[in-house]
Amino acid sequence: MHFADGTVPADYLGYVRRKYLWVLGGLVLLFFLLIISISVGAVSIPPSDVFLSIVNGSIDRITALLQPGASMDEPGNWDRIIWNIRLPQALAAIVAGVGLSVAGVAMQSILRNPLGSPFTLGISNAGAFGAAVSVIVLGTGQMQSTVASAVTLNNPYLTTVVAFAFCLLATAVILLISRIRGASPEVMVLAGVALSSLFTAGTMFLQYFADDTQLAAVVFWTFGDVGRINWEELGVMAFVVAGACIFFLANRWNYNSIDAGDETAKGLGVNVERVRNIGMIVAALVSAVIVSFLGVIGFVGLVCPHMVRRVIGDDQRYLIPGSCVMGGLLLLASDTVARLIVAPYVLPVAVLTAFMGAPVFIYLLIRGYRR
Amino acid sequence: MILSVDELCFLYKNREVLSKIAFSIDRGEVVAILGPNGVGKTTLLKCLNRILRPKSGVVNLDGEDLCQLDLMDIARRVGYVPQRVETGRLTAFDAVLLGRRPHIGWDVTGHDLRIVDAVFHRLSMDHLRLSYIDEMSGGELQKIAIARALVQEPKILLLDEPTSSLDLKNQVEILSTIVQVVRQHNIAAVMTMHDLNQAFRYADRFIFLKAGHIYAHGGREVVTADVIEEVYGLPVIIGEIAGVRCVIPEGGAGMPEKHAASPGEQKSDAYV
């Protein structure tokens, strides 16, 4: 059958353009927030200098990469603050926010459940349990009192690796259970909730027998904090998050189909079980990387997609990029406030995400959808 | 002949749900699958586009064996309208555009948009294009689902109880639309139905399922009071109102005295 007599409707094209403009606007906002976030702090740096330092620093580093012998300008104090402390922290906030949010939006779609997120499915709690095992059982935690961060872990890499392993274990168990029960979304969600409780109980059990220093180290690890990352770790995280974003975007039509119902999706040629399983693995992987580097950061993965839904709707073509931008915005804004609110002390960002996000989210829930 | 099914069997947990199903459909035909709840009408429909995988048998569509095609290939040839349609916050245009899923690569093209536009026009829904589907009525949603199946540009449409939750006007509208589209584009439609009166009016051929088998199969001549009583386990009166055949279940509460137990087929002027 053929329908050849149609035209491309102008009103629809205008509608699509408006959706993308929202995403673009969010990106511009994110850029300005990045500059402001770097400029504020114990030492205040004018935004224009922040911008110049980032541009010049980037050019210097690229030149140094291309011509290993070239001499670099001696960095000033501001350059050091920007490049060693504030820029990696701000970028980590953006990358983690993007990753958690995109994992959340994908999970909500493939599980057909608005409560889907790395946190609800037990992946974050599995990571926290892994960290507790590492610190308490394997003895990788130790207290060191400094002003910048109250506790350090004497073997952060092992803690990260063990946390990552437990995140993957949780995912494997969820997938195994769902395999037995035929990849049903209800089973996946309920299995995730059960695992979440199990790992929380396990963490509490370990904490009960821990000494003061170990307990402090575990609690410190659990408060997700973007300040603990270095450039190499940031690179790994950015690589995984970028890969996941491309993967989810490539699947946007499949997720739209599943949103219309499993049977509709199957009728449209989508292999629903396979899309669901692979999507879960990718979402879990990106969450696991972020959680094991930064600790537990709840709320972003659950709520950012819903914030975006209220503004630009449920179509994954706009929802996925929109959620990425919103995740970056929320976590960067939270981290900036966390650094300033009780200065000179710095709060871990996880404390602030819910403080910042919940009121906005409740407002959006009450207001309903945007026309 | 556009679709032929032969020796089709389907097992669910080792229980035979469908056995030795065989029928064929010509271009331009609307076929109704009839039978009581749980007899396997929906199962049969899903076996025709491999949402369910039959245990054995052949489904041949326009010269191609569907078992040799992958799901995406089948979706380019068979449009499916399920019983339940989920809503979400997206426009009617986007919801229908989704039907192009089997045809698109990385993104939709102008060609896809033109087809969607033409289908909106064809179903007289131009005014609904940018409405959000989560604010729509059941009838409008059902039209969206049918439009979505049409933009797949299928050779055959499968519809699972397309009118089950609709009011009278919407039932007539939806079924008329299906019949018109089938005739105009010379495709075929297979639909499961519960309402025998609607089936009589709109379908060309009828397949009665009983206990996993085809009990009767053919044109209007196969629809007799005996067949319906055998299949549904309930005596009926078949009559004609304004030239349209109607079925009325016999007995039970709400029947006038004189028909409370009268068997067989008769003219039912009494109900005009």
Interface residues (C-beta under 8 A of the other chain):
Chain A: M1 H2 F3 A4 D5 G6 T7 V8 P9 D11 Y12 Y15 A250 W253 N254 N256 S257 D259 A260 G261 E263 T264 K266 G267 L268 G269 V270 N271 R309 G313 D314 D315 Y369
Chain B: N49 I51 D70 L71 M72 D73 I74 A75 R76 V78 G79 Y80 V81 P82 Q83 R84 V85 E86 G88 R89 L90 T91 F93 D94 A95 L98 G99 R101 P102 I104 W106 G110 L113 R114 I115 V116 D117 A118 V119 H121 R122 R129 L130 Y132 A145 R148 A149 L150 V151 Q152 E153 P154 K155 L158 H185 N186 I187
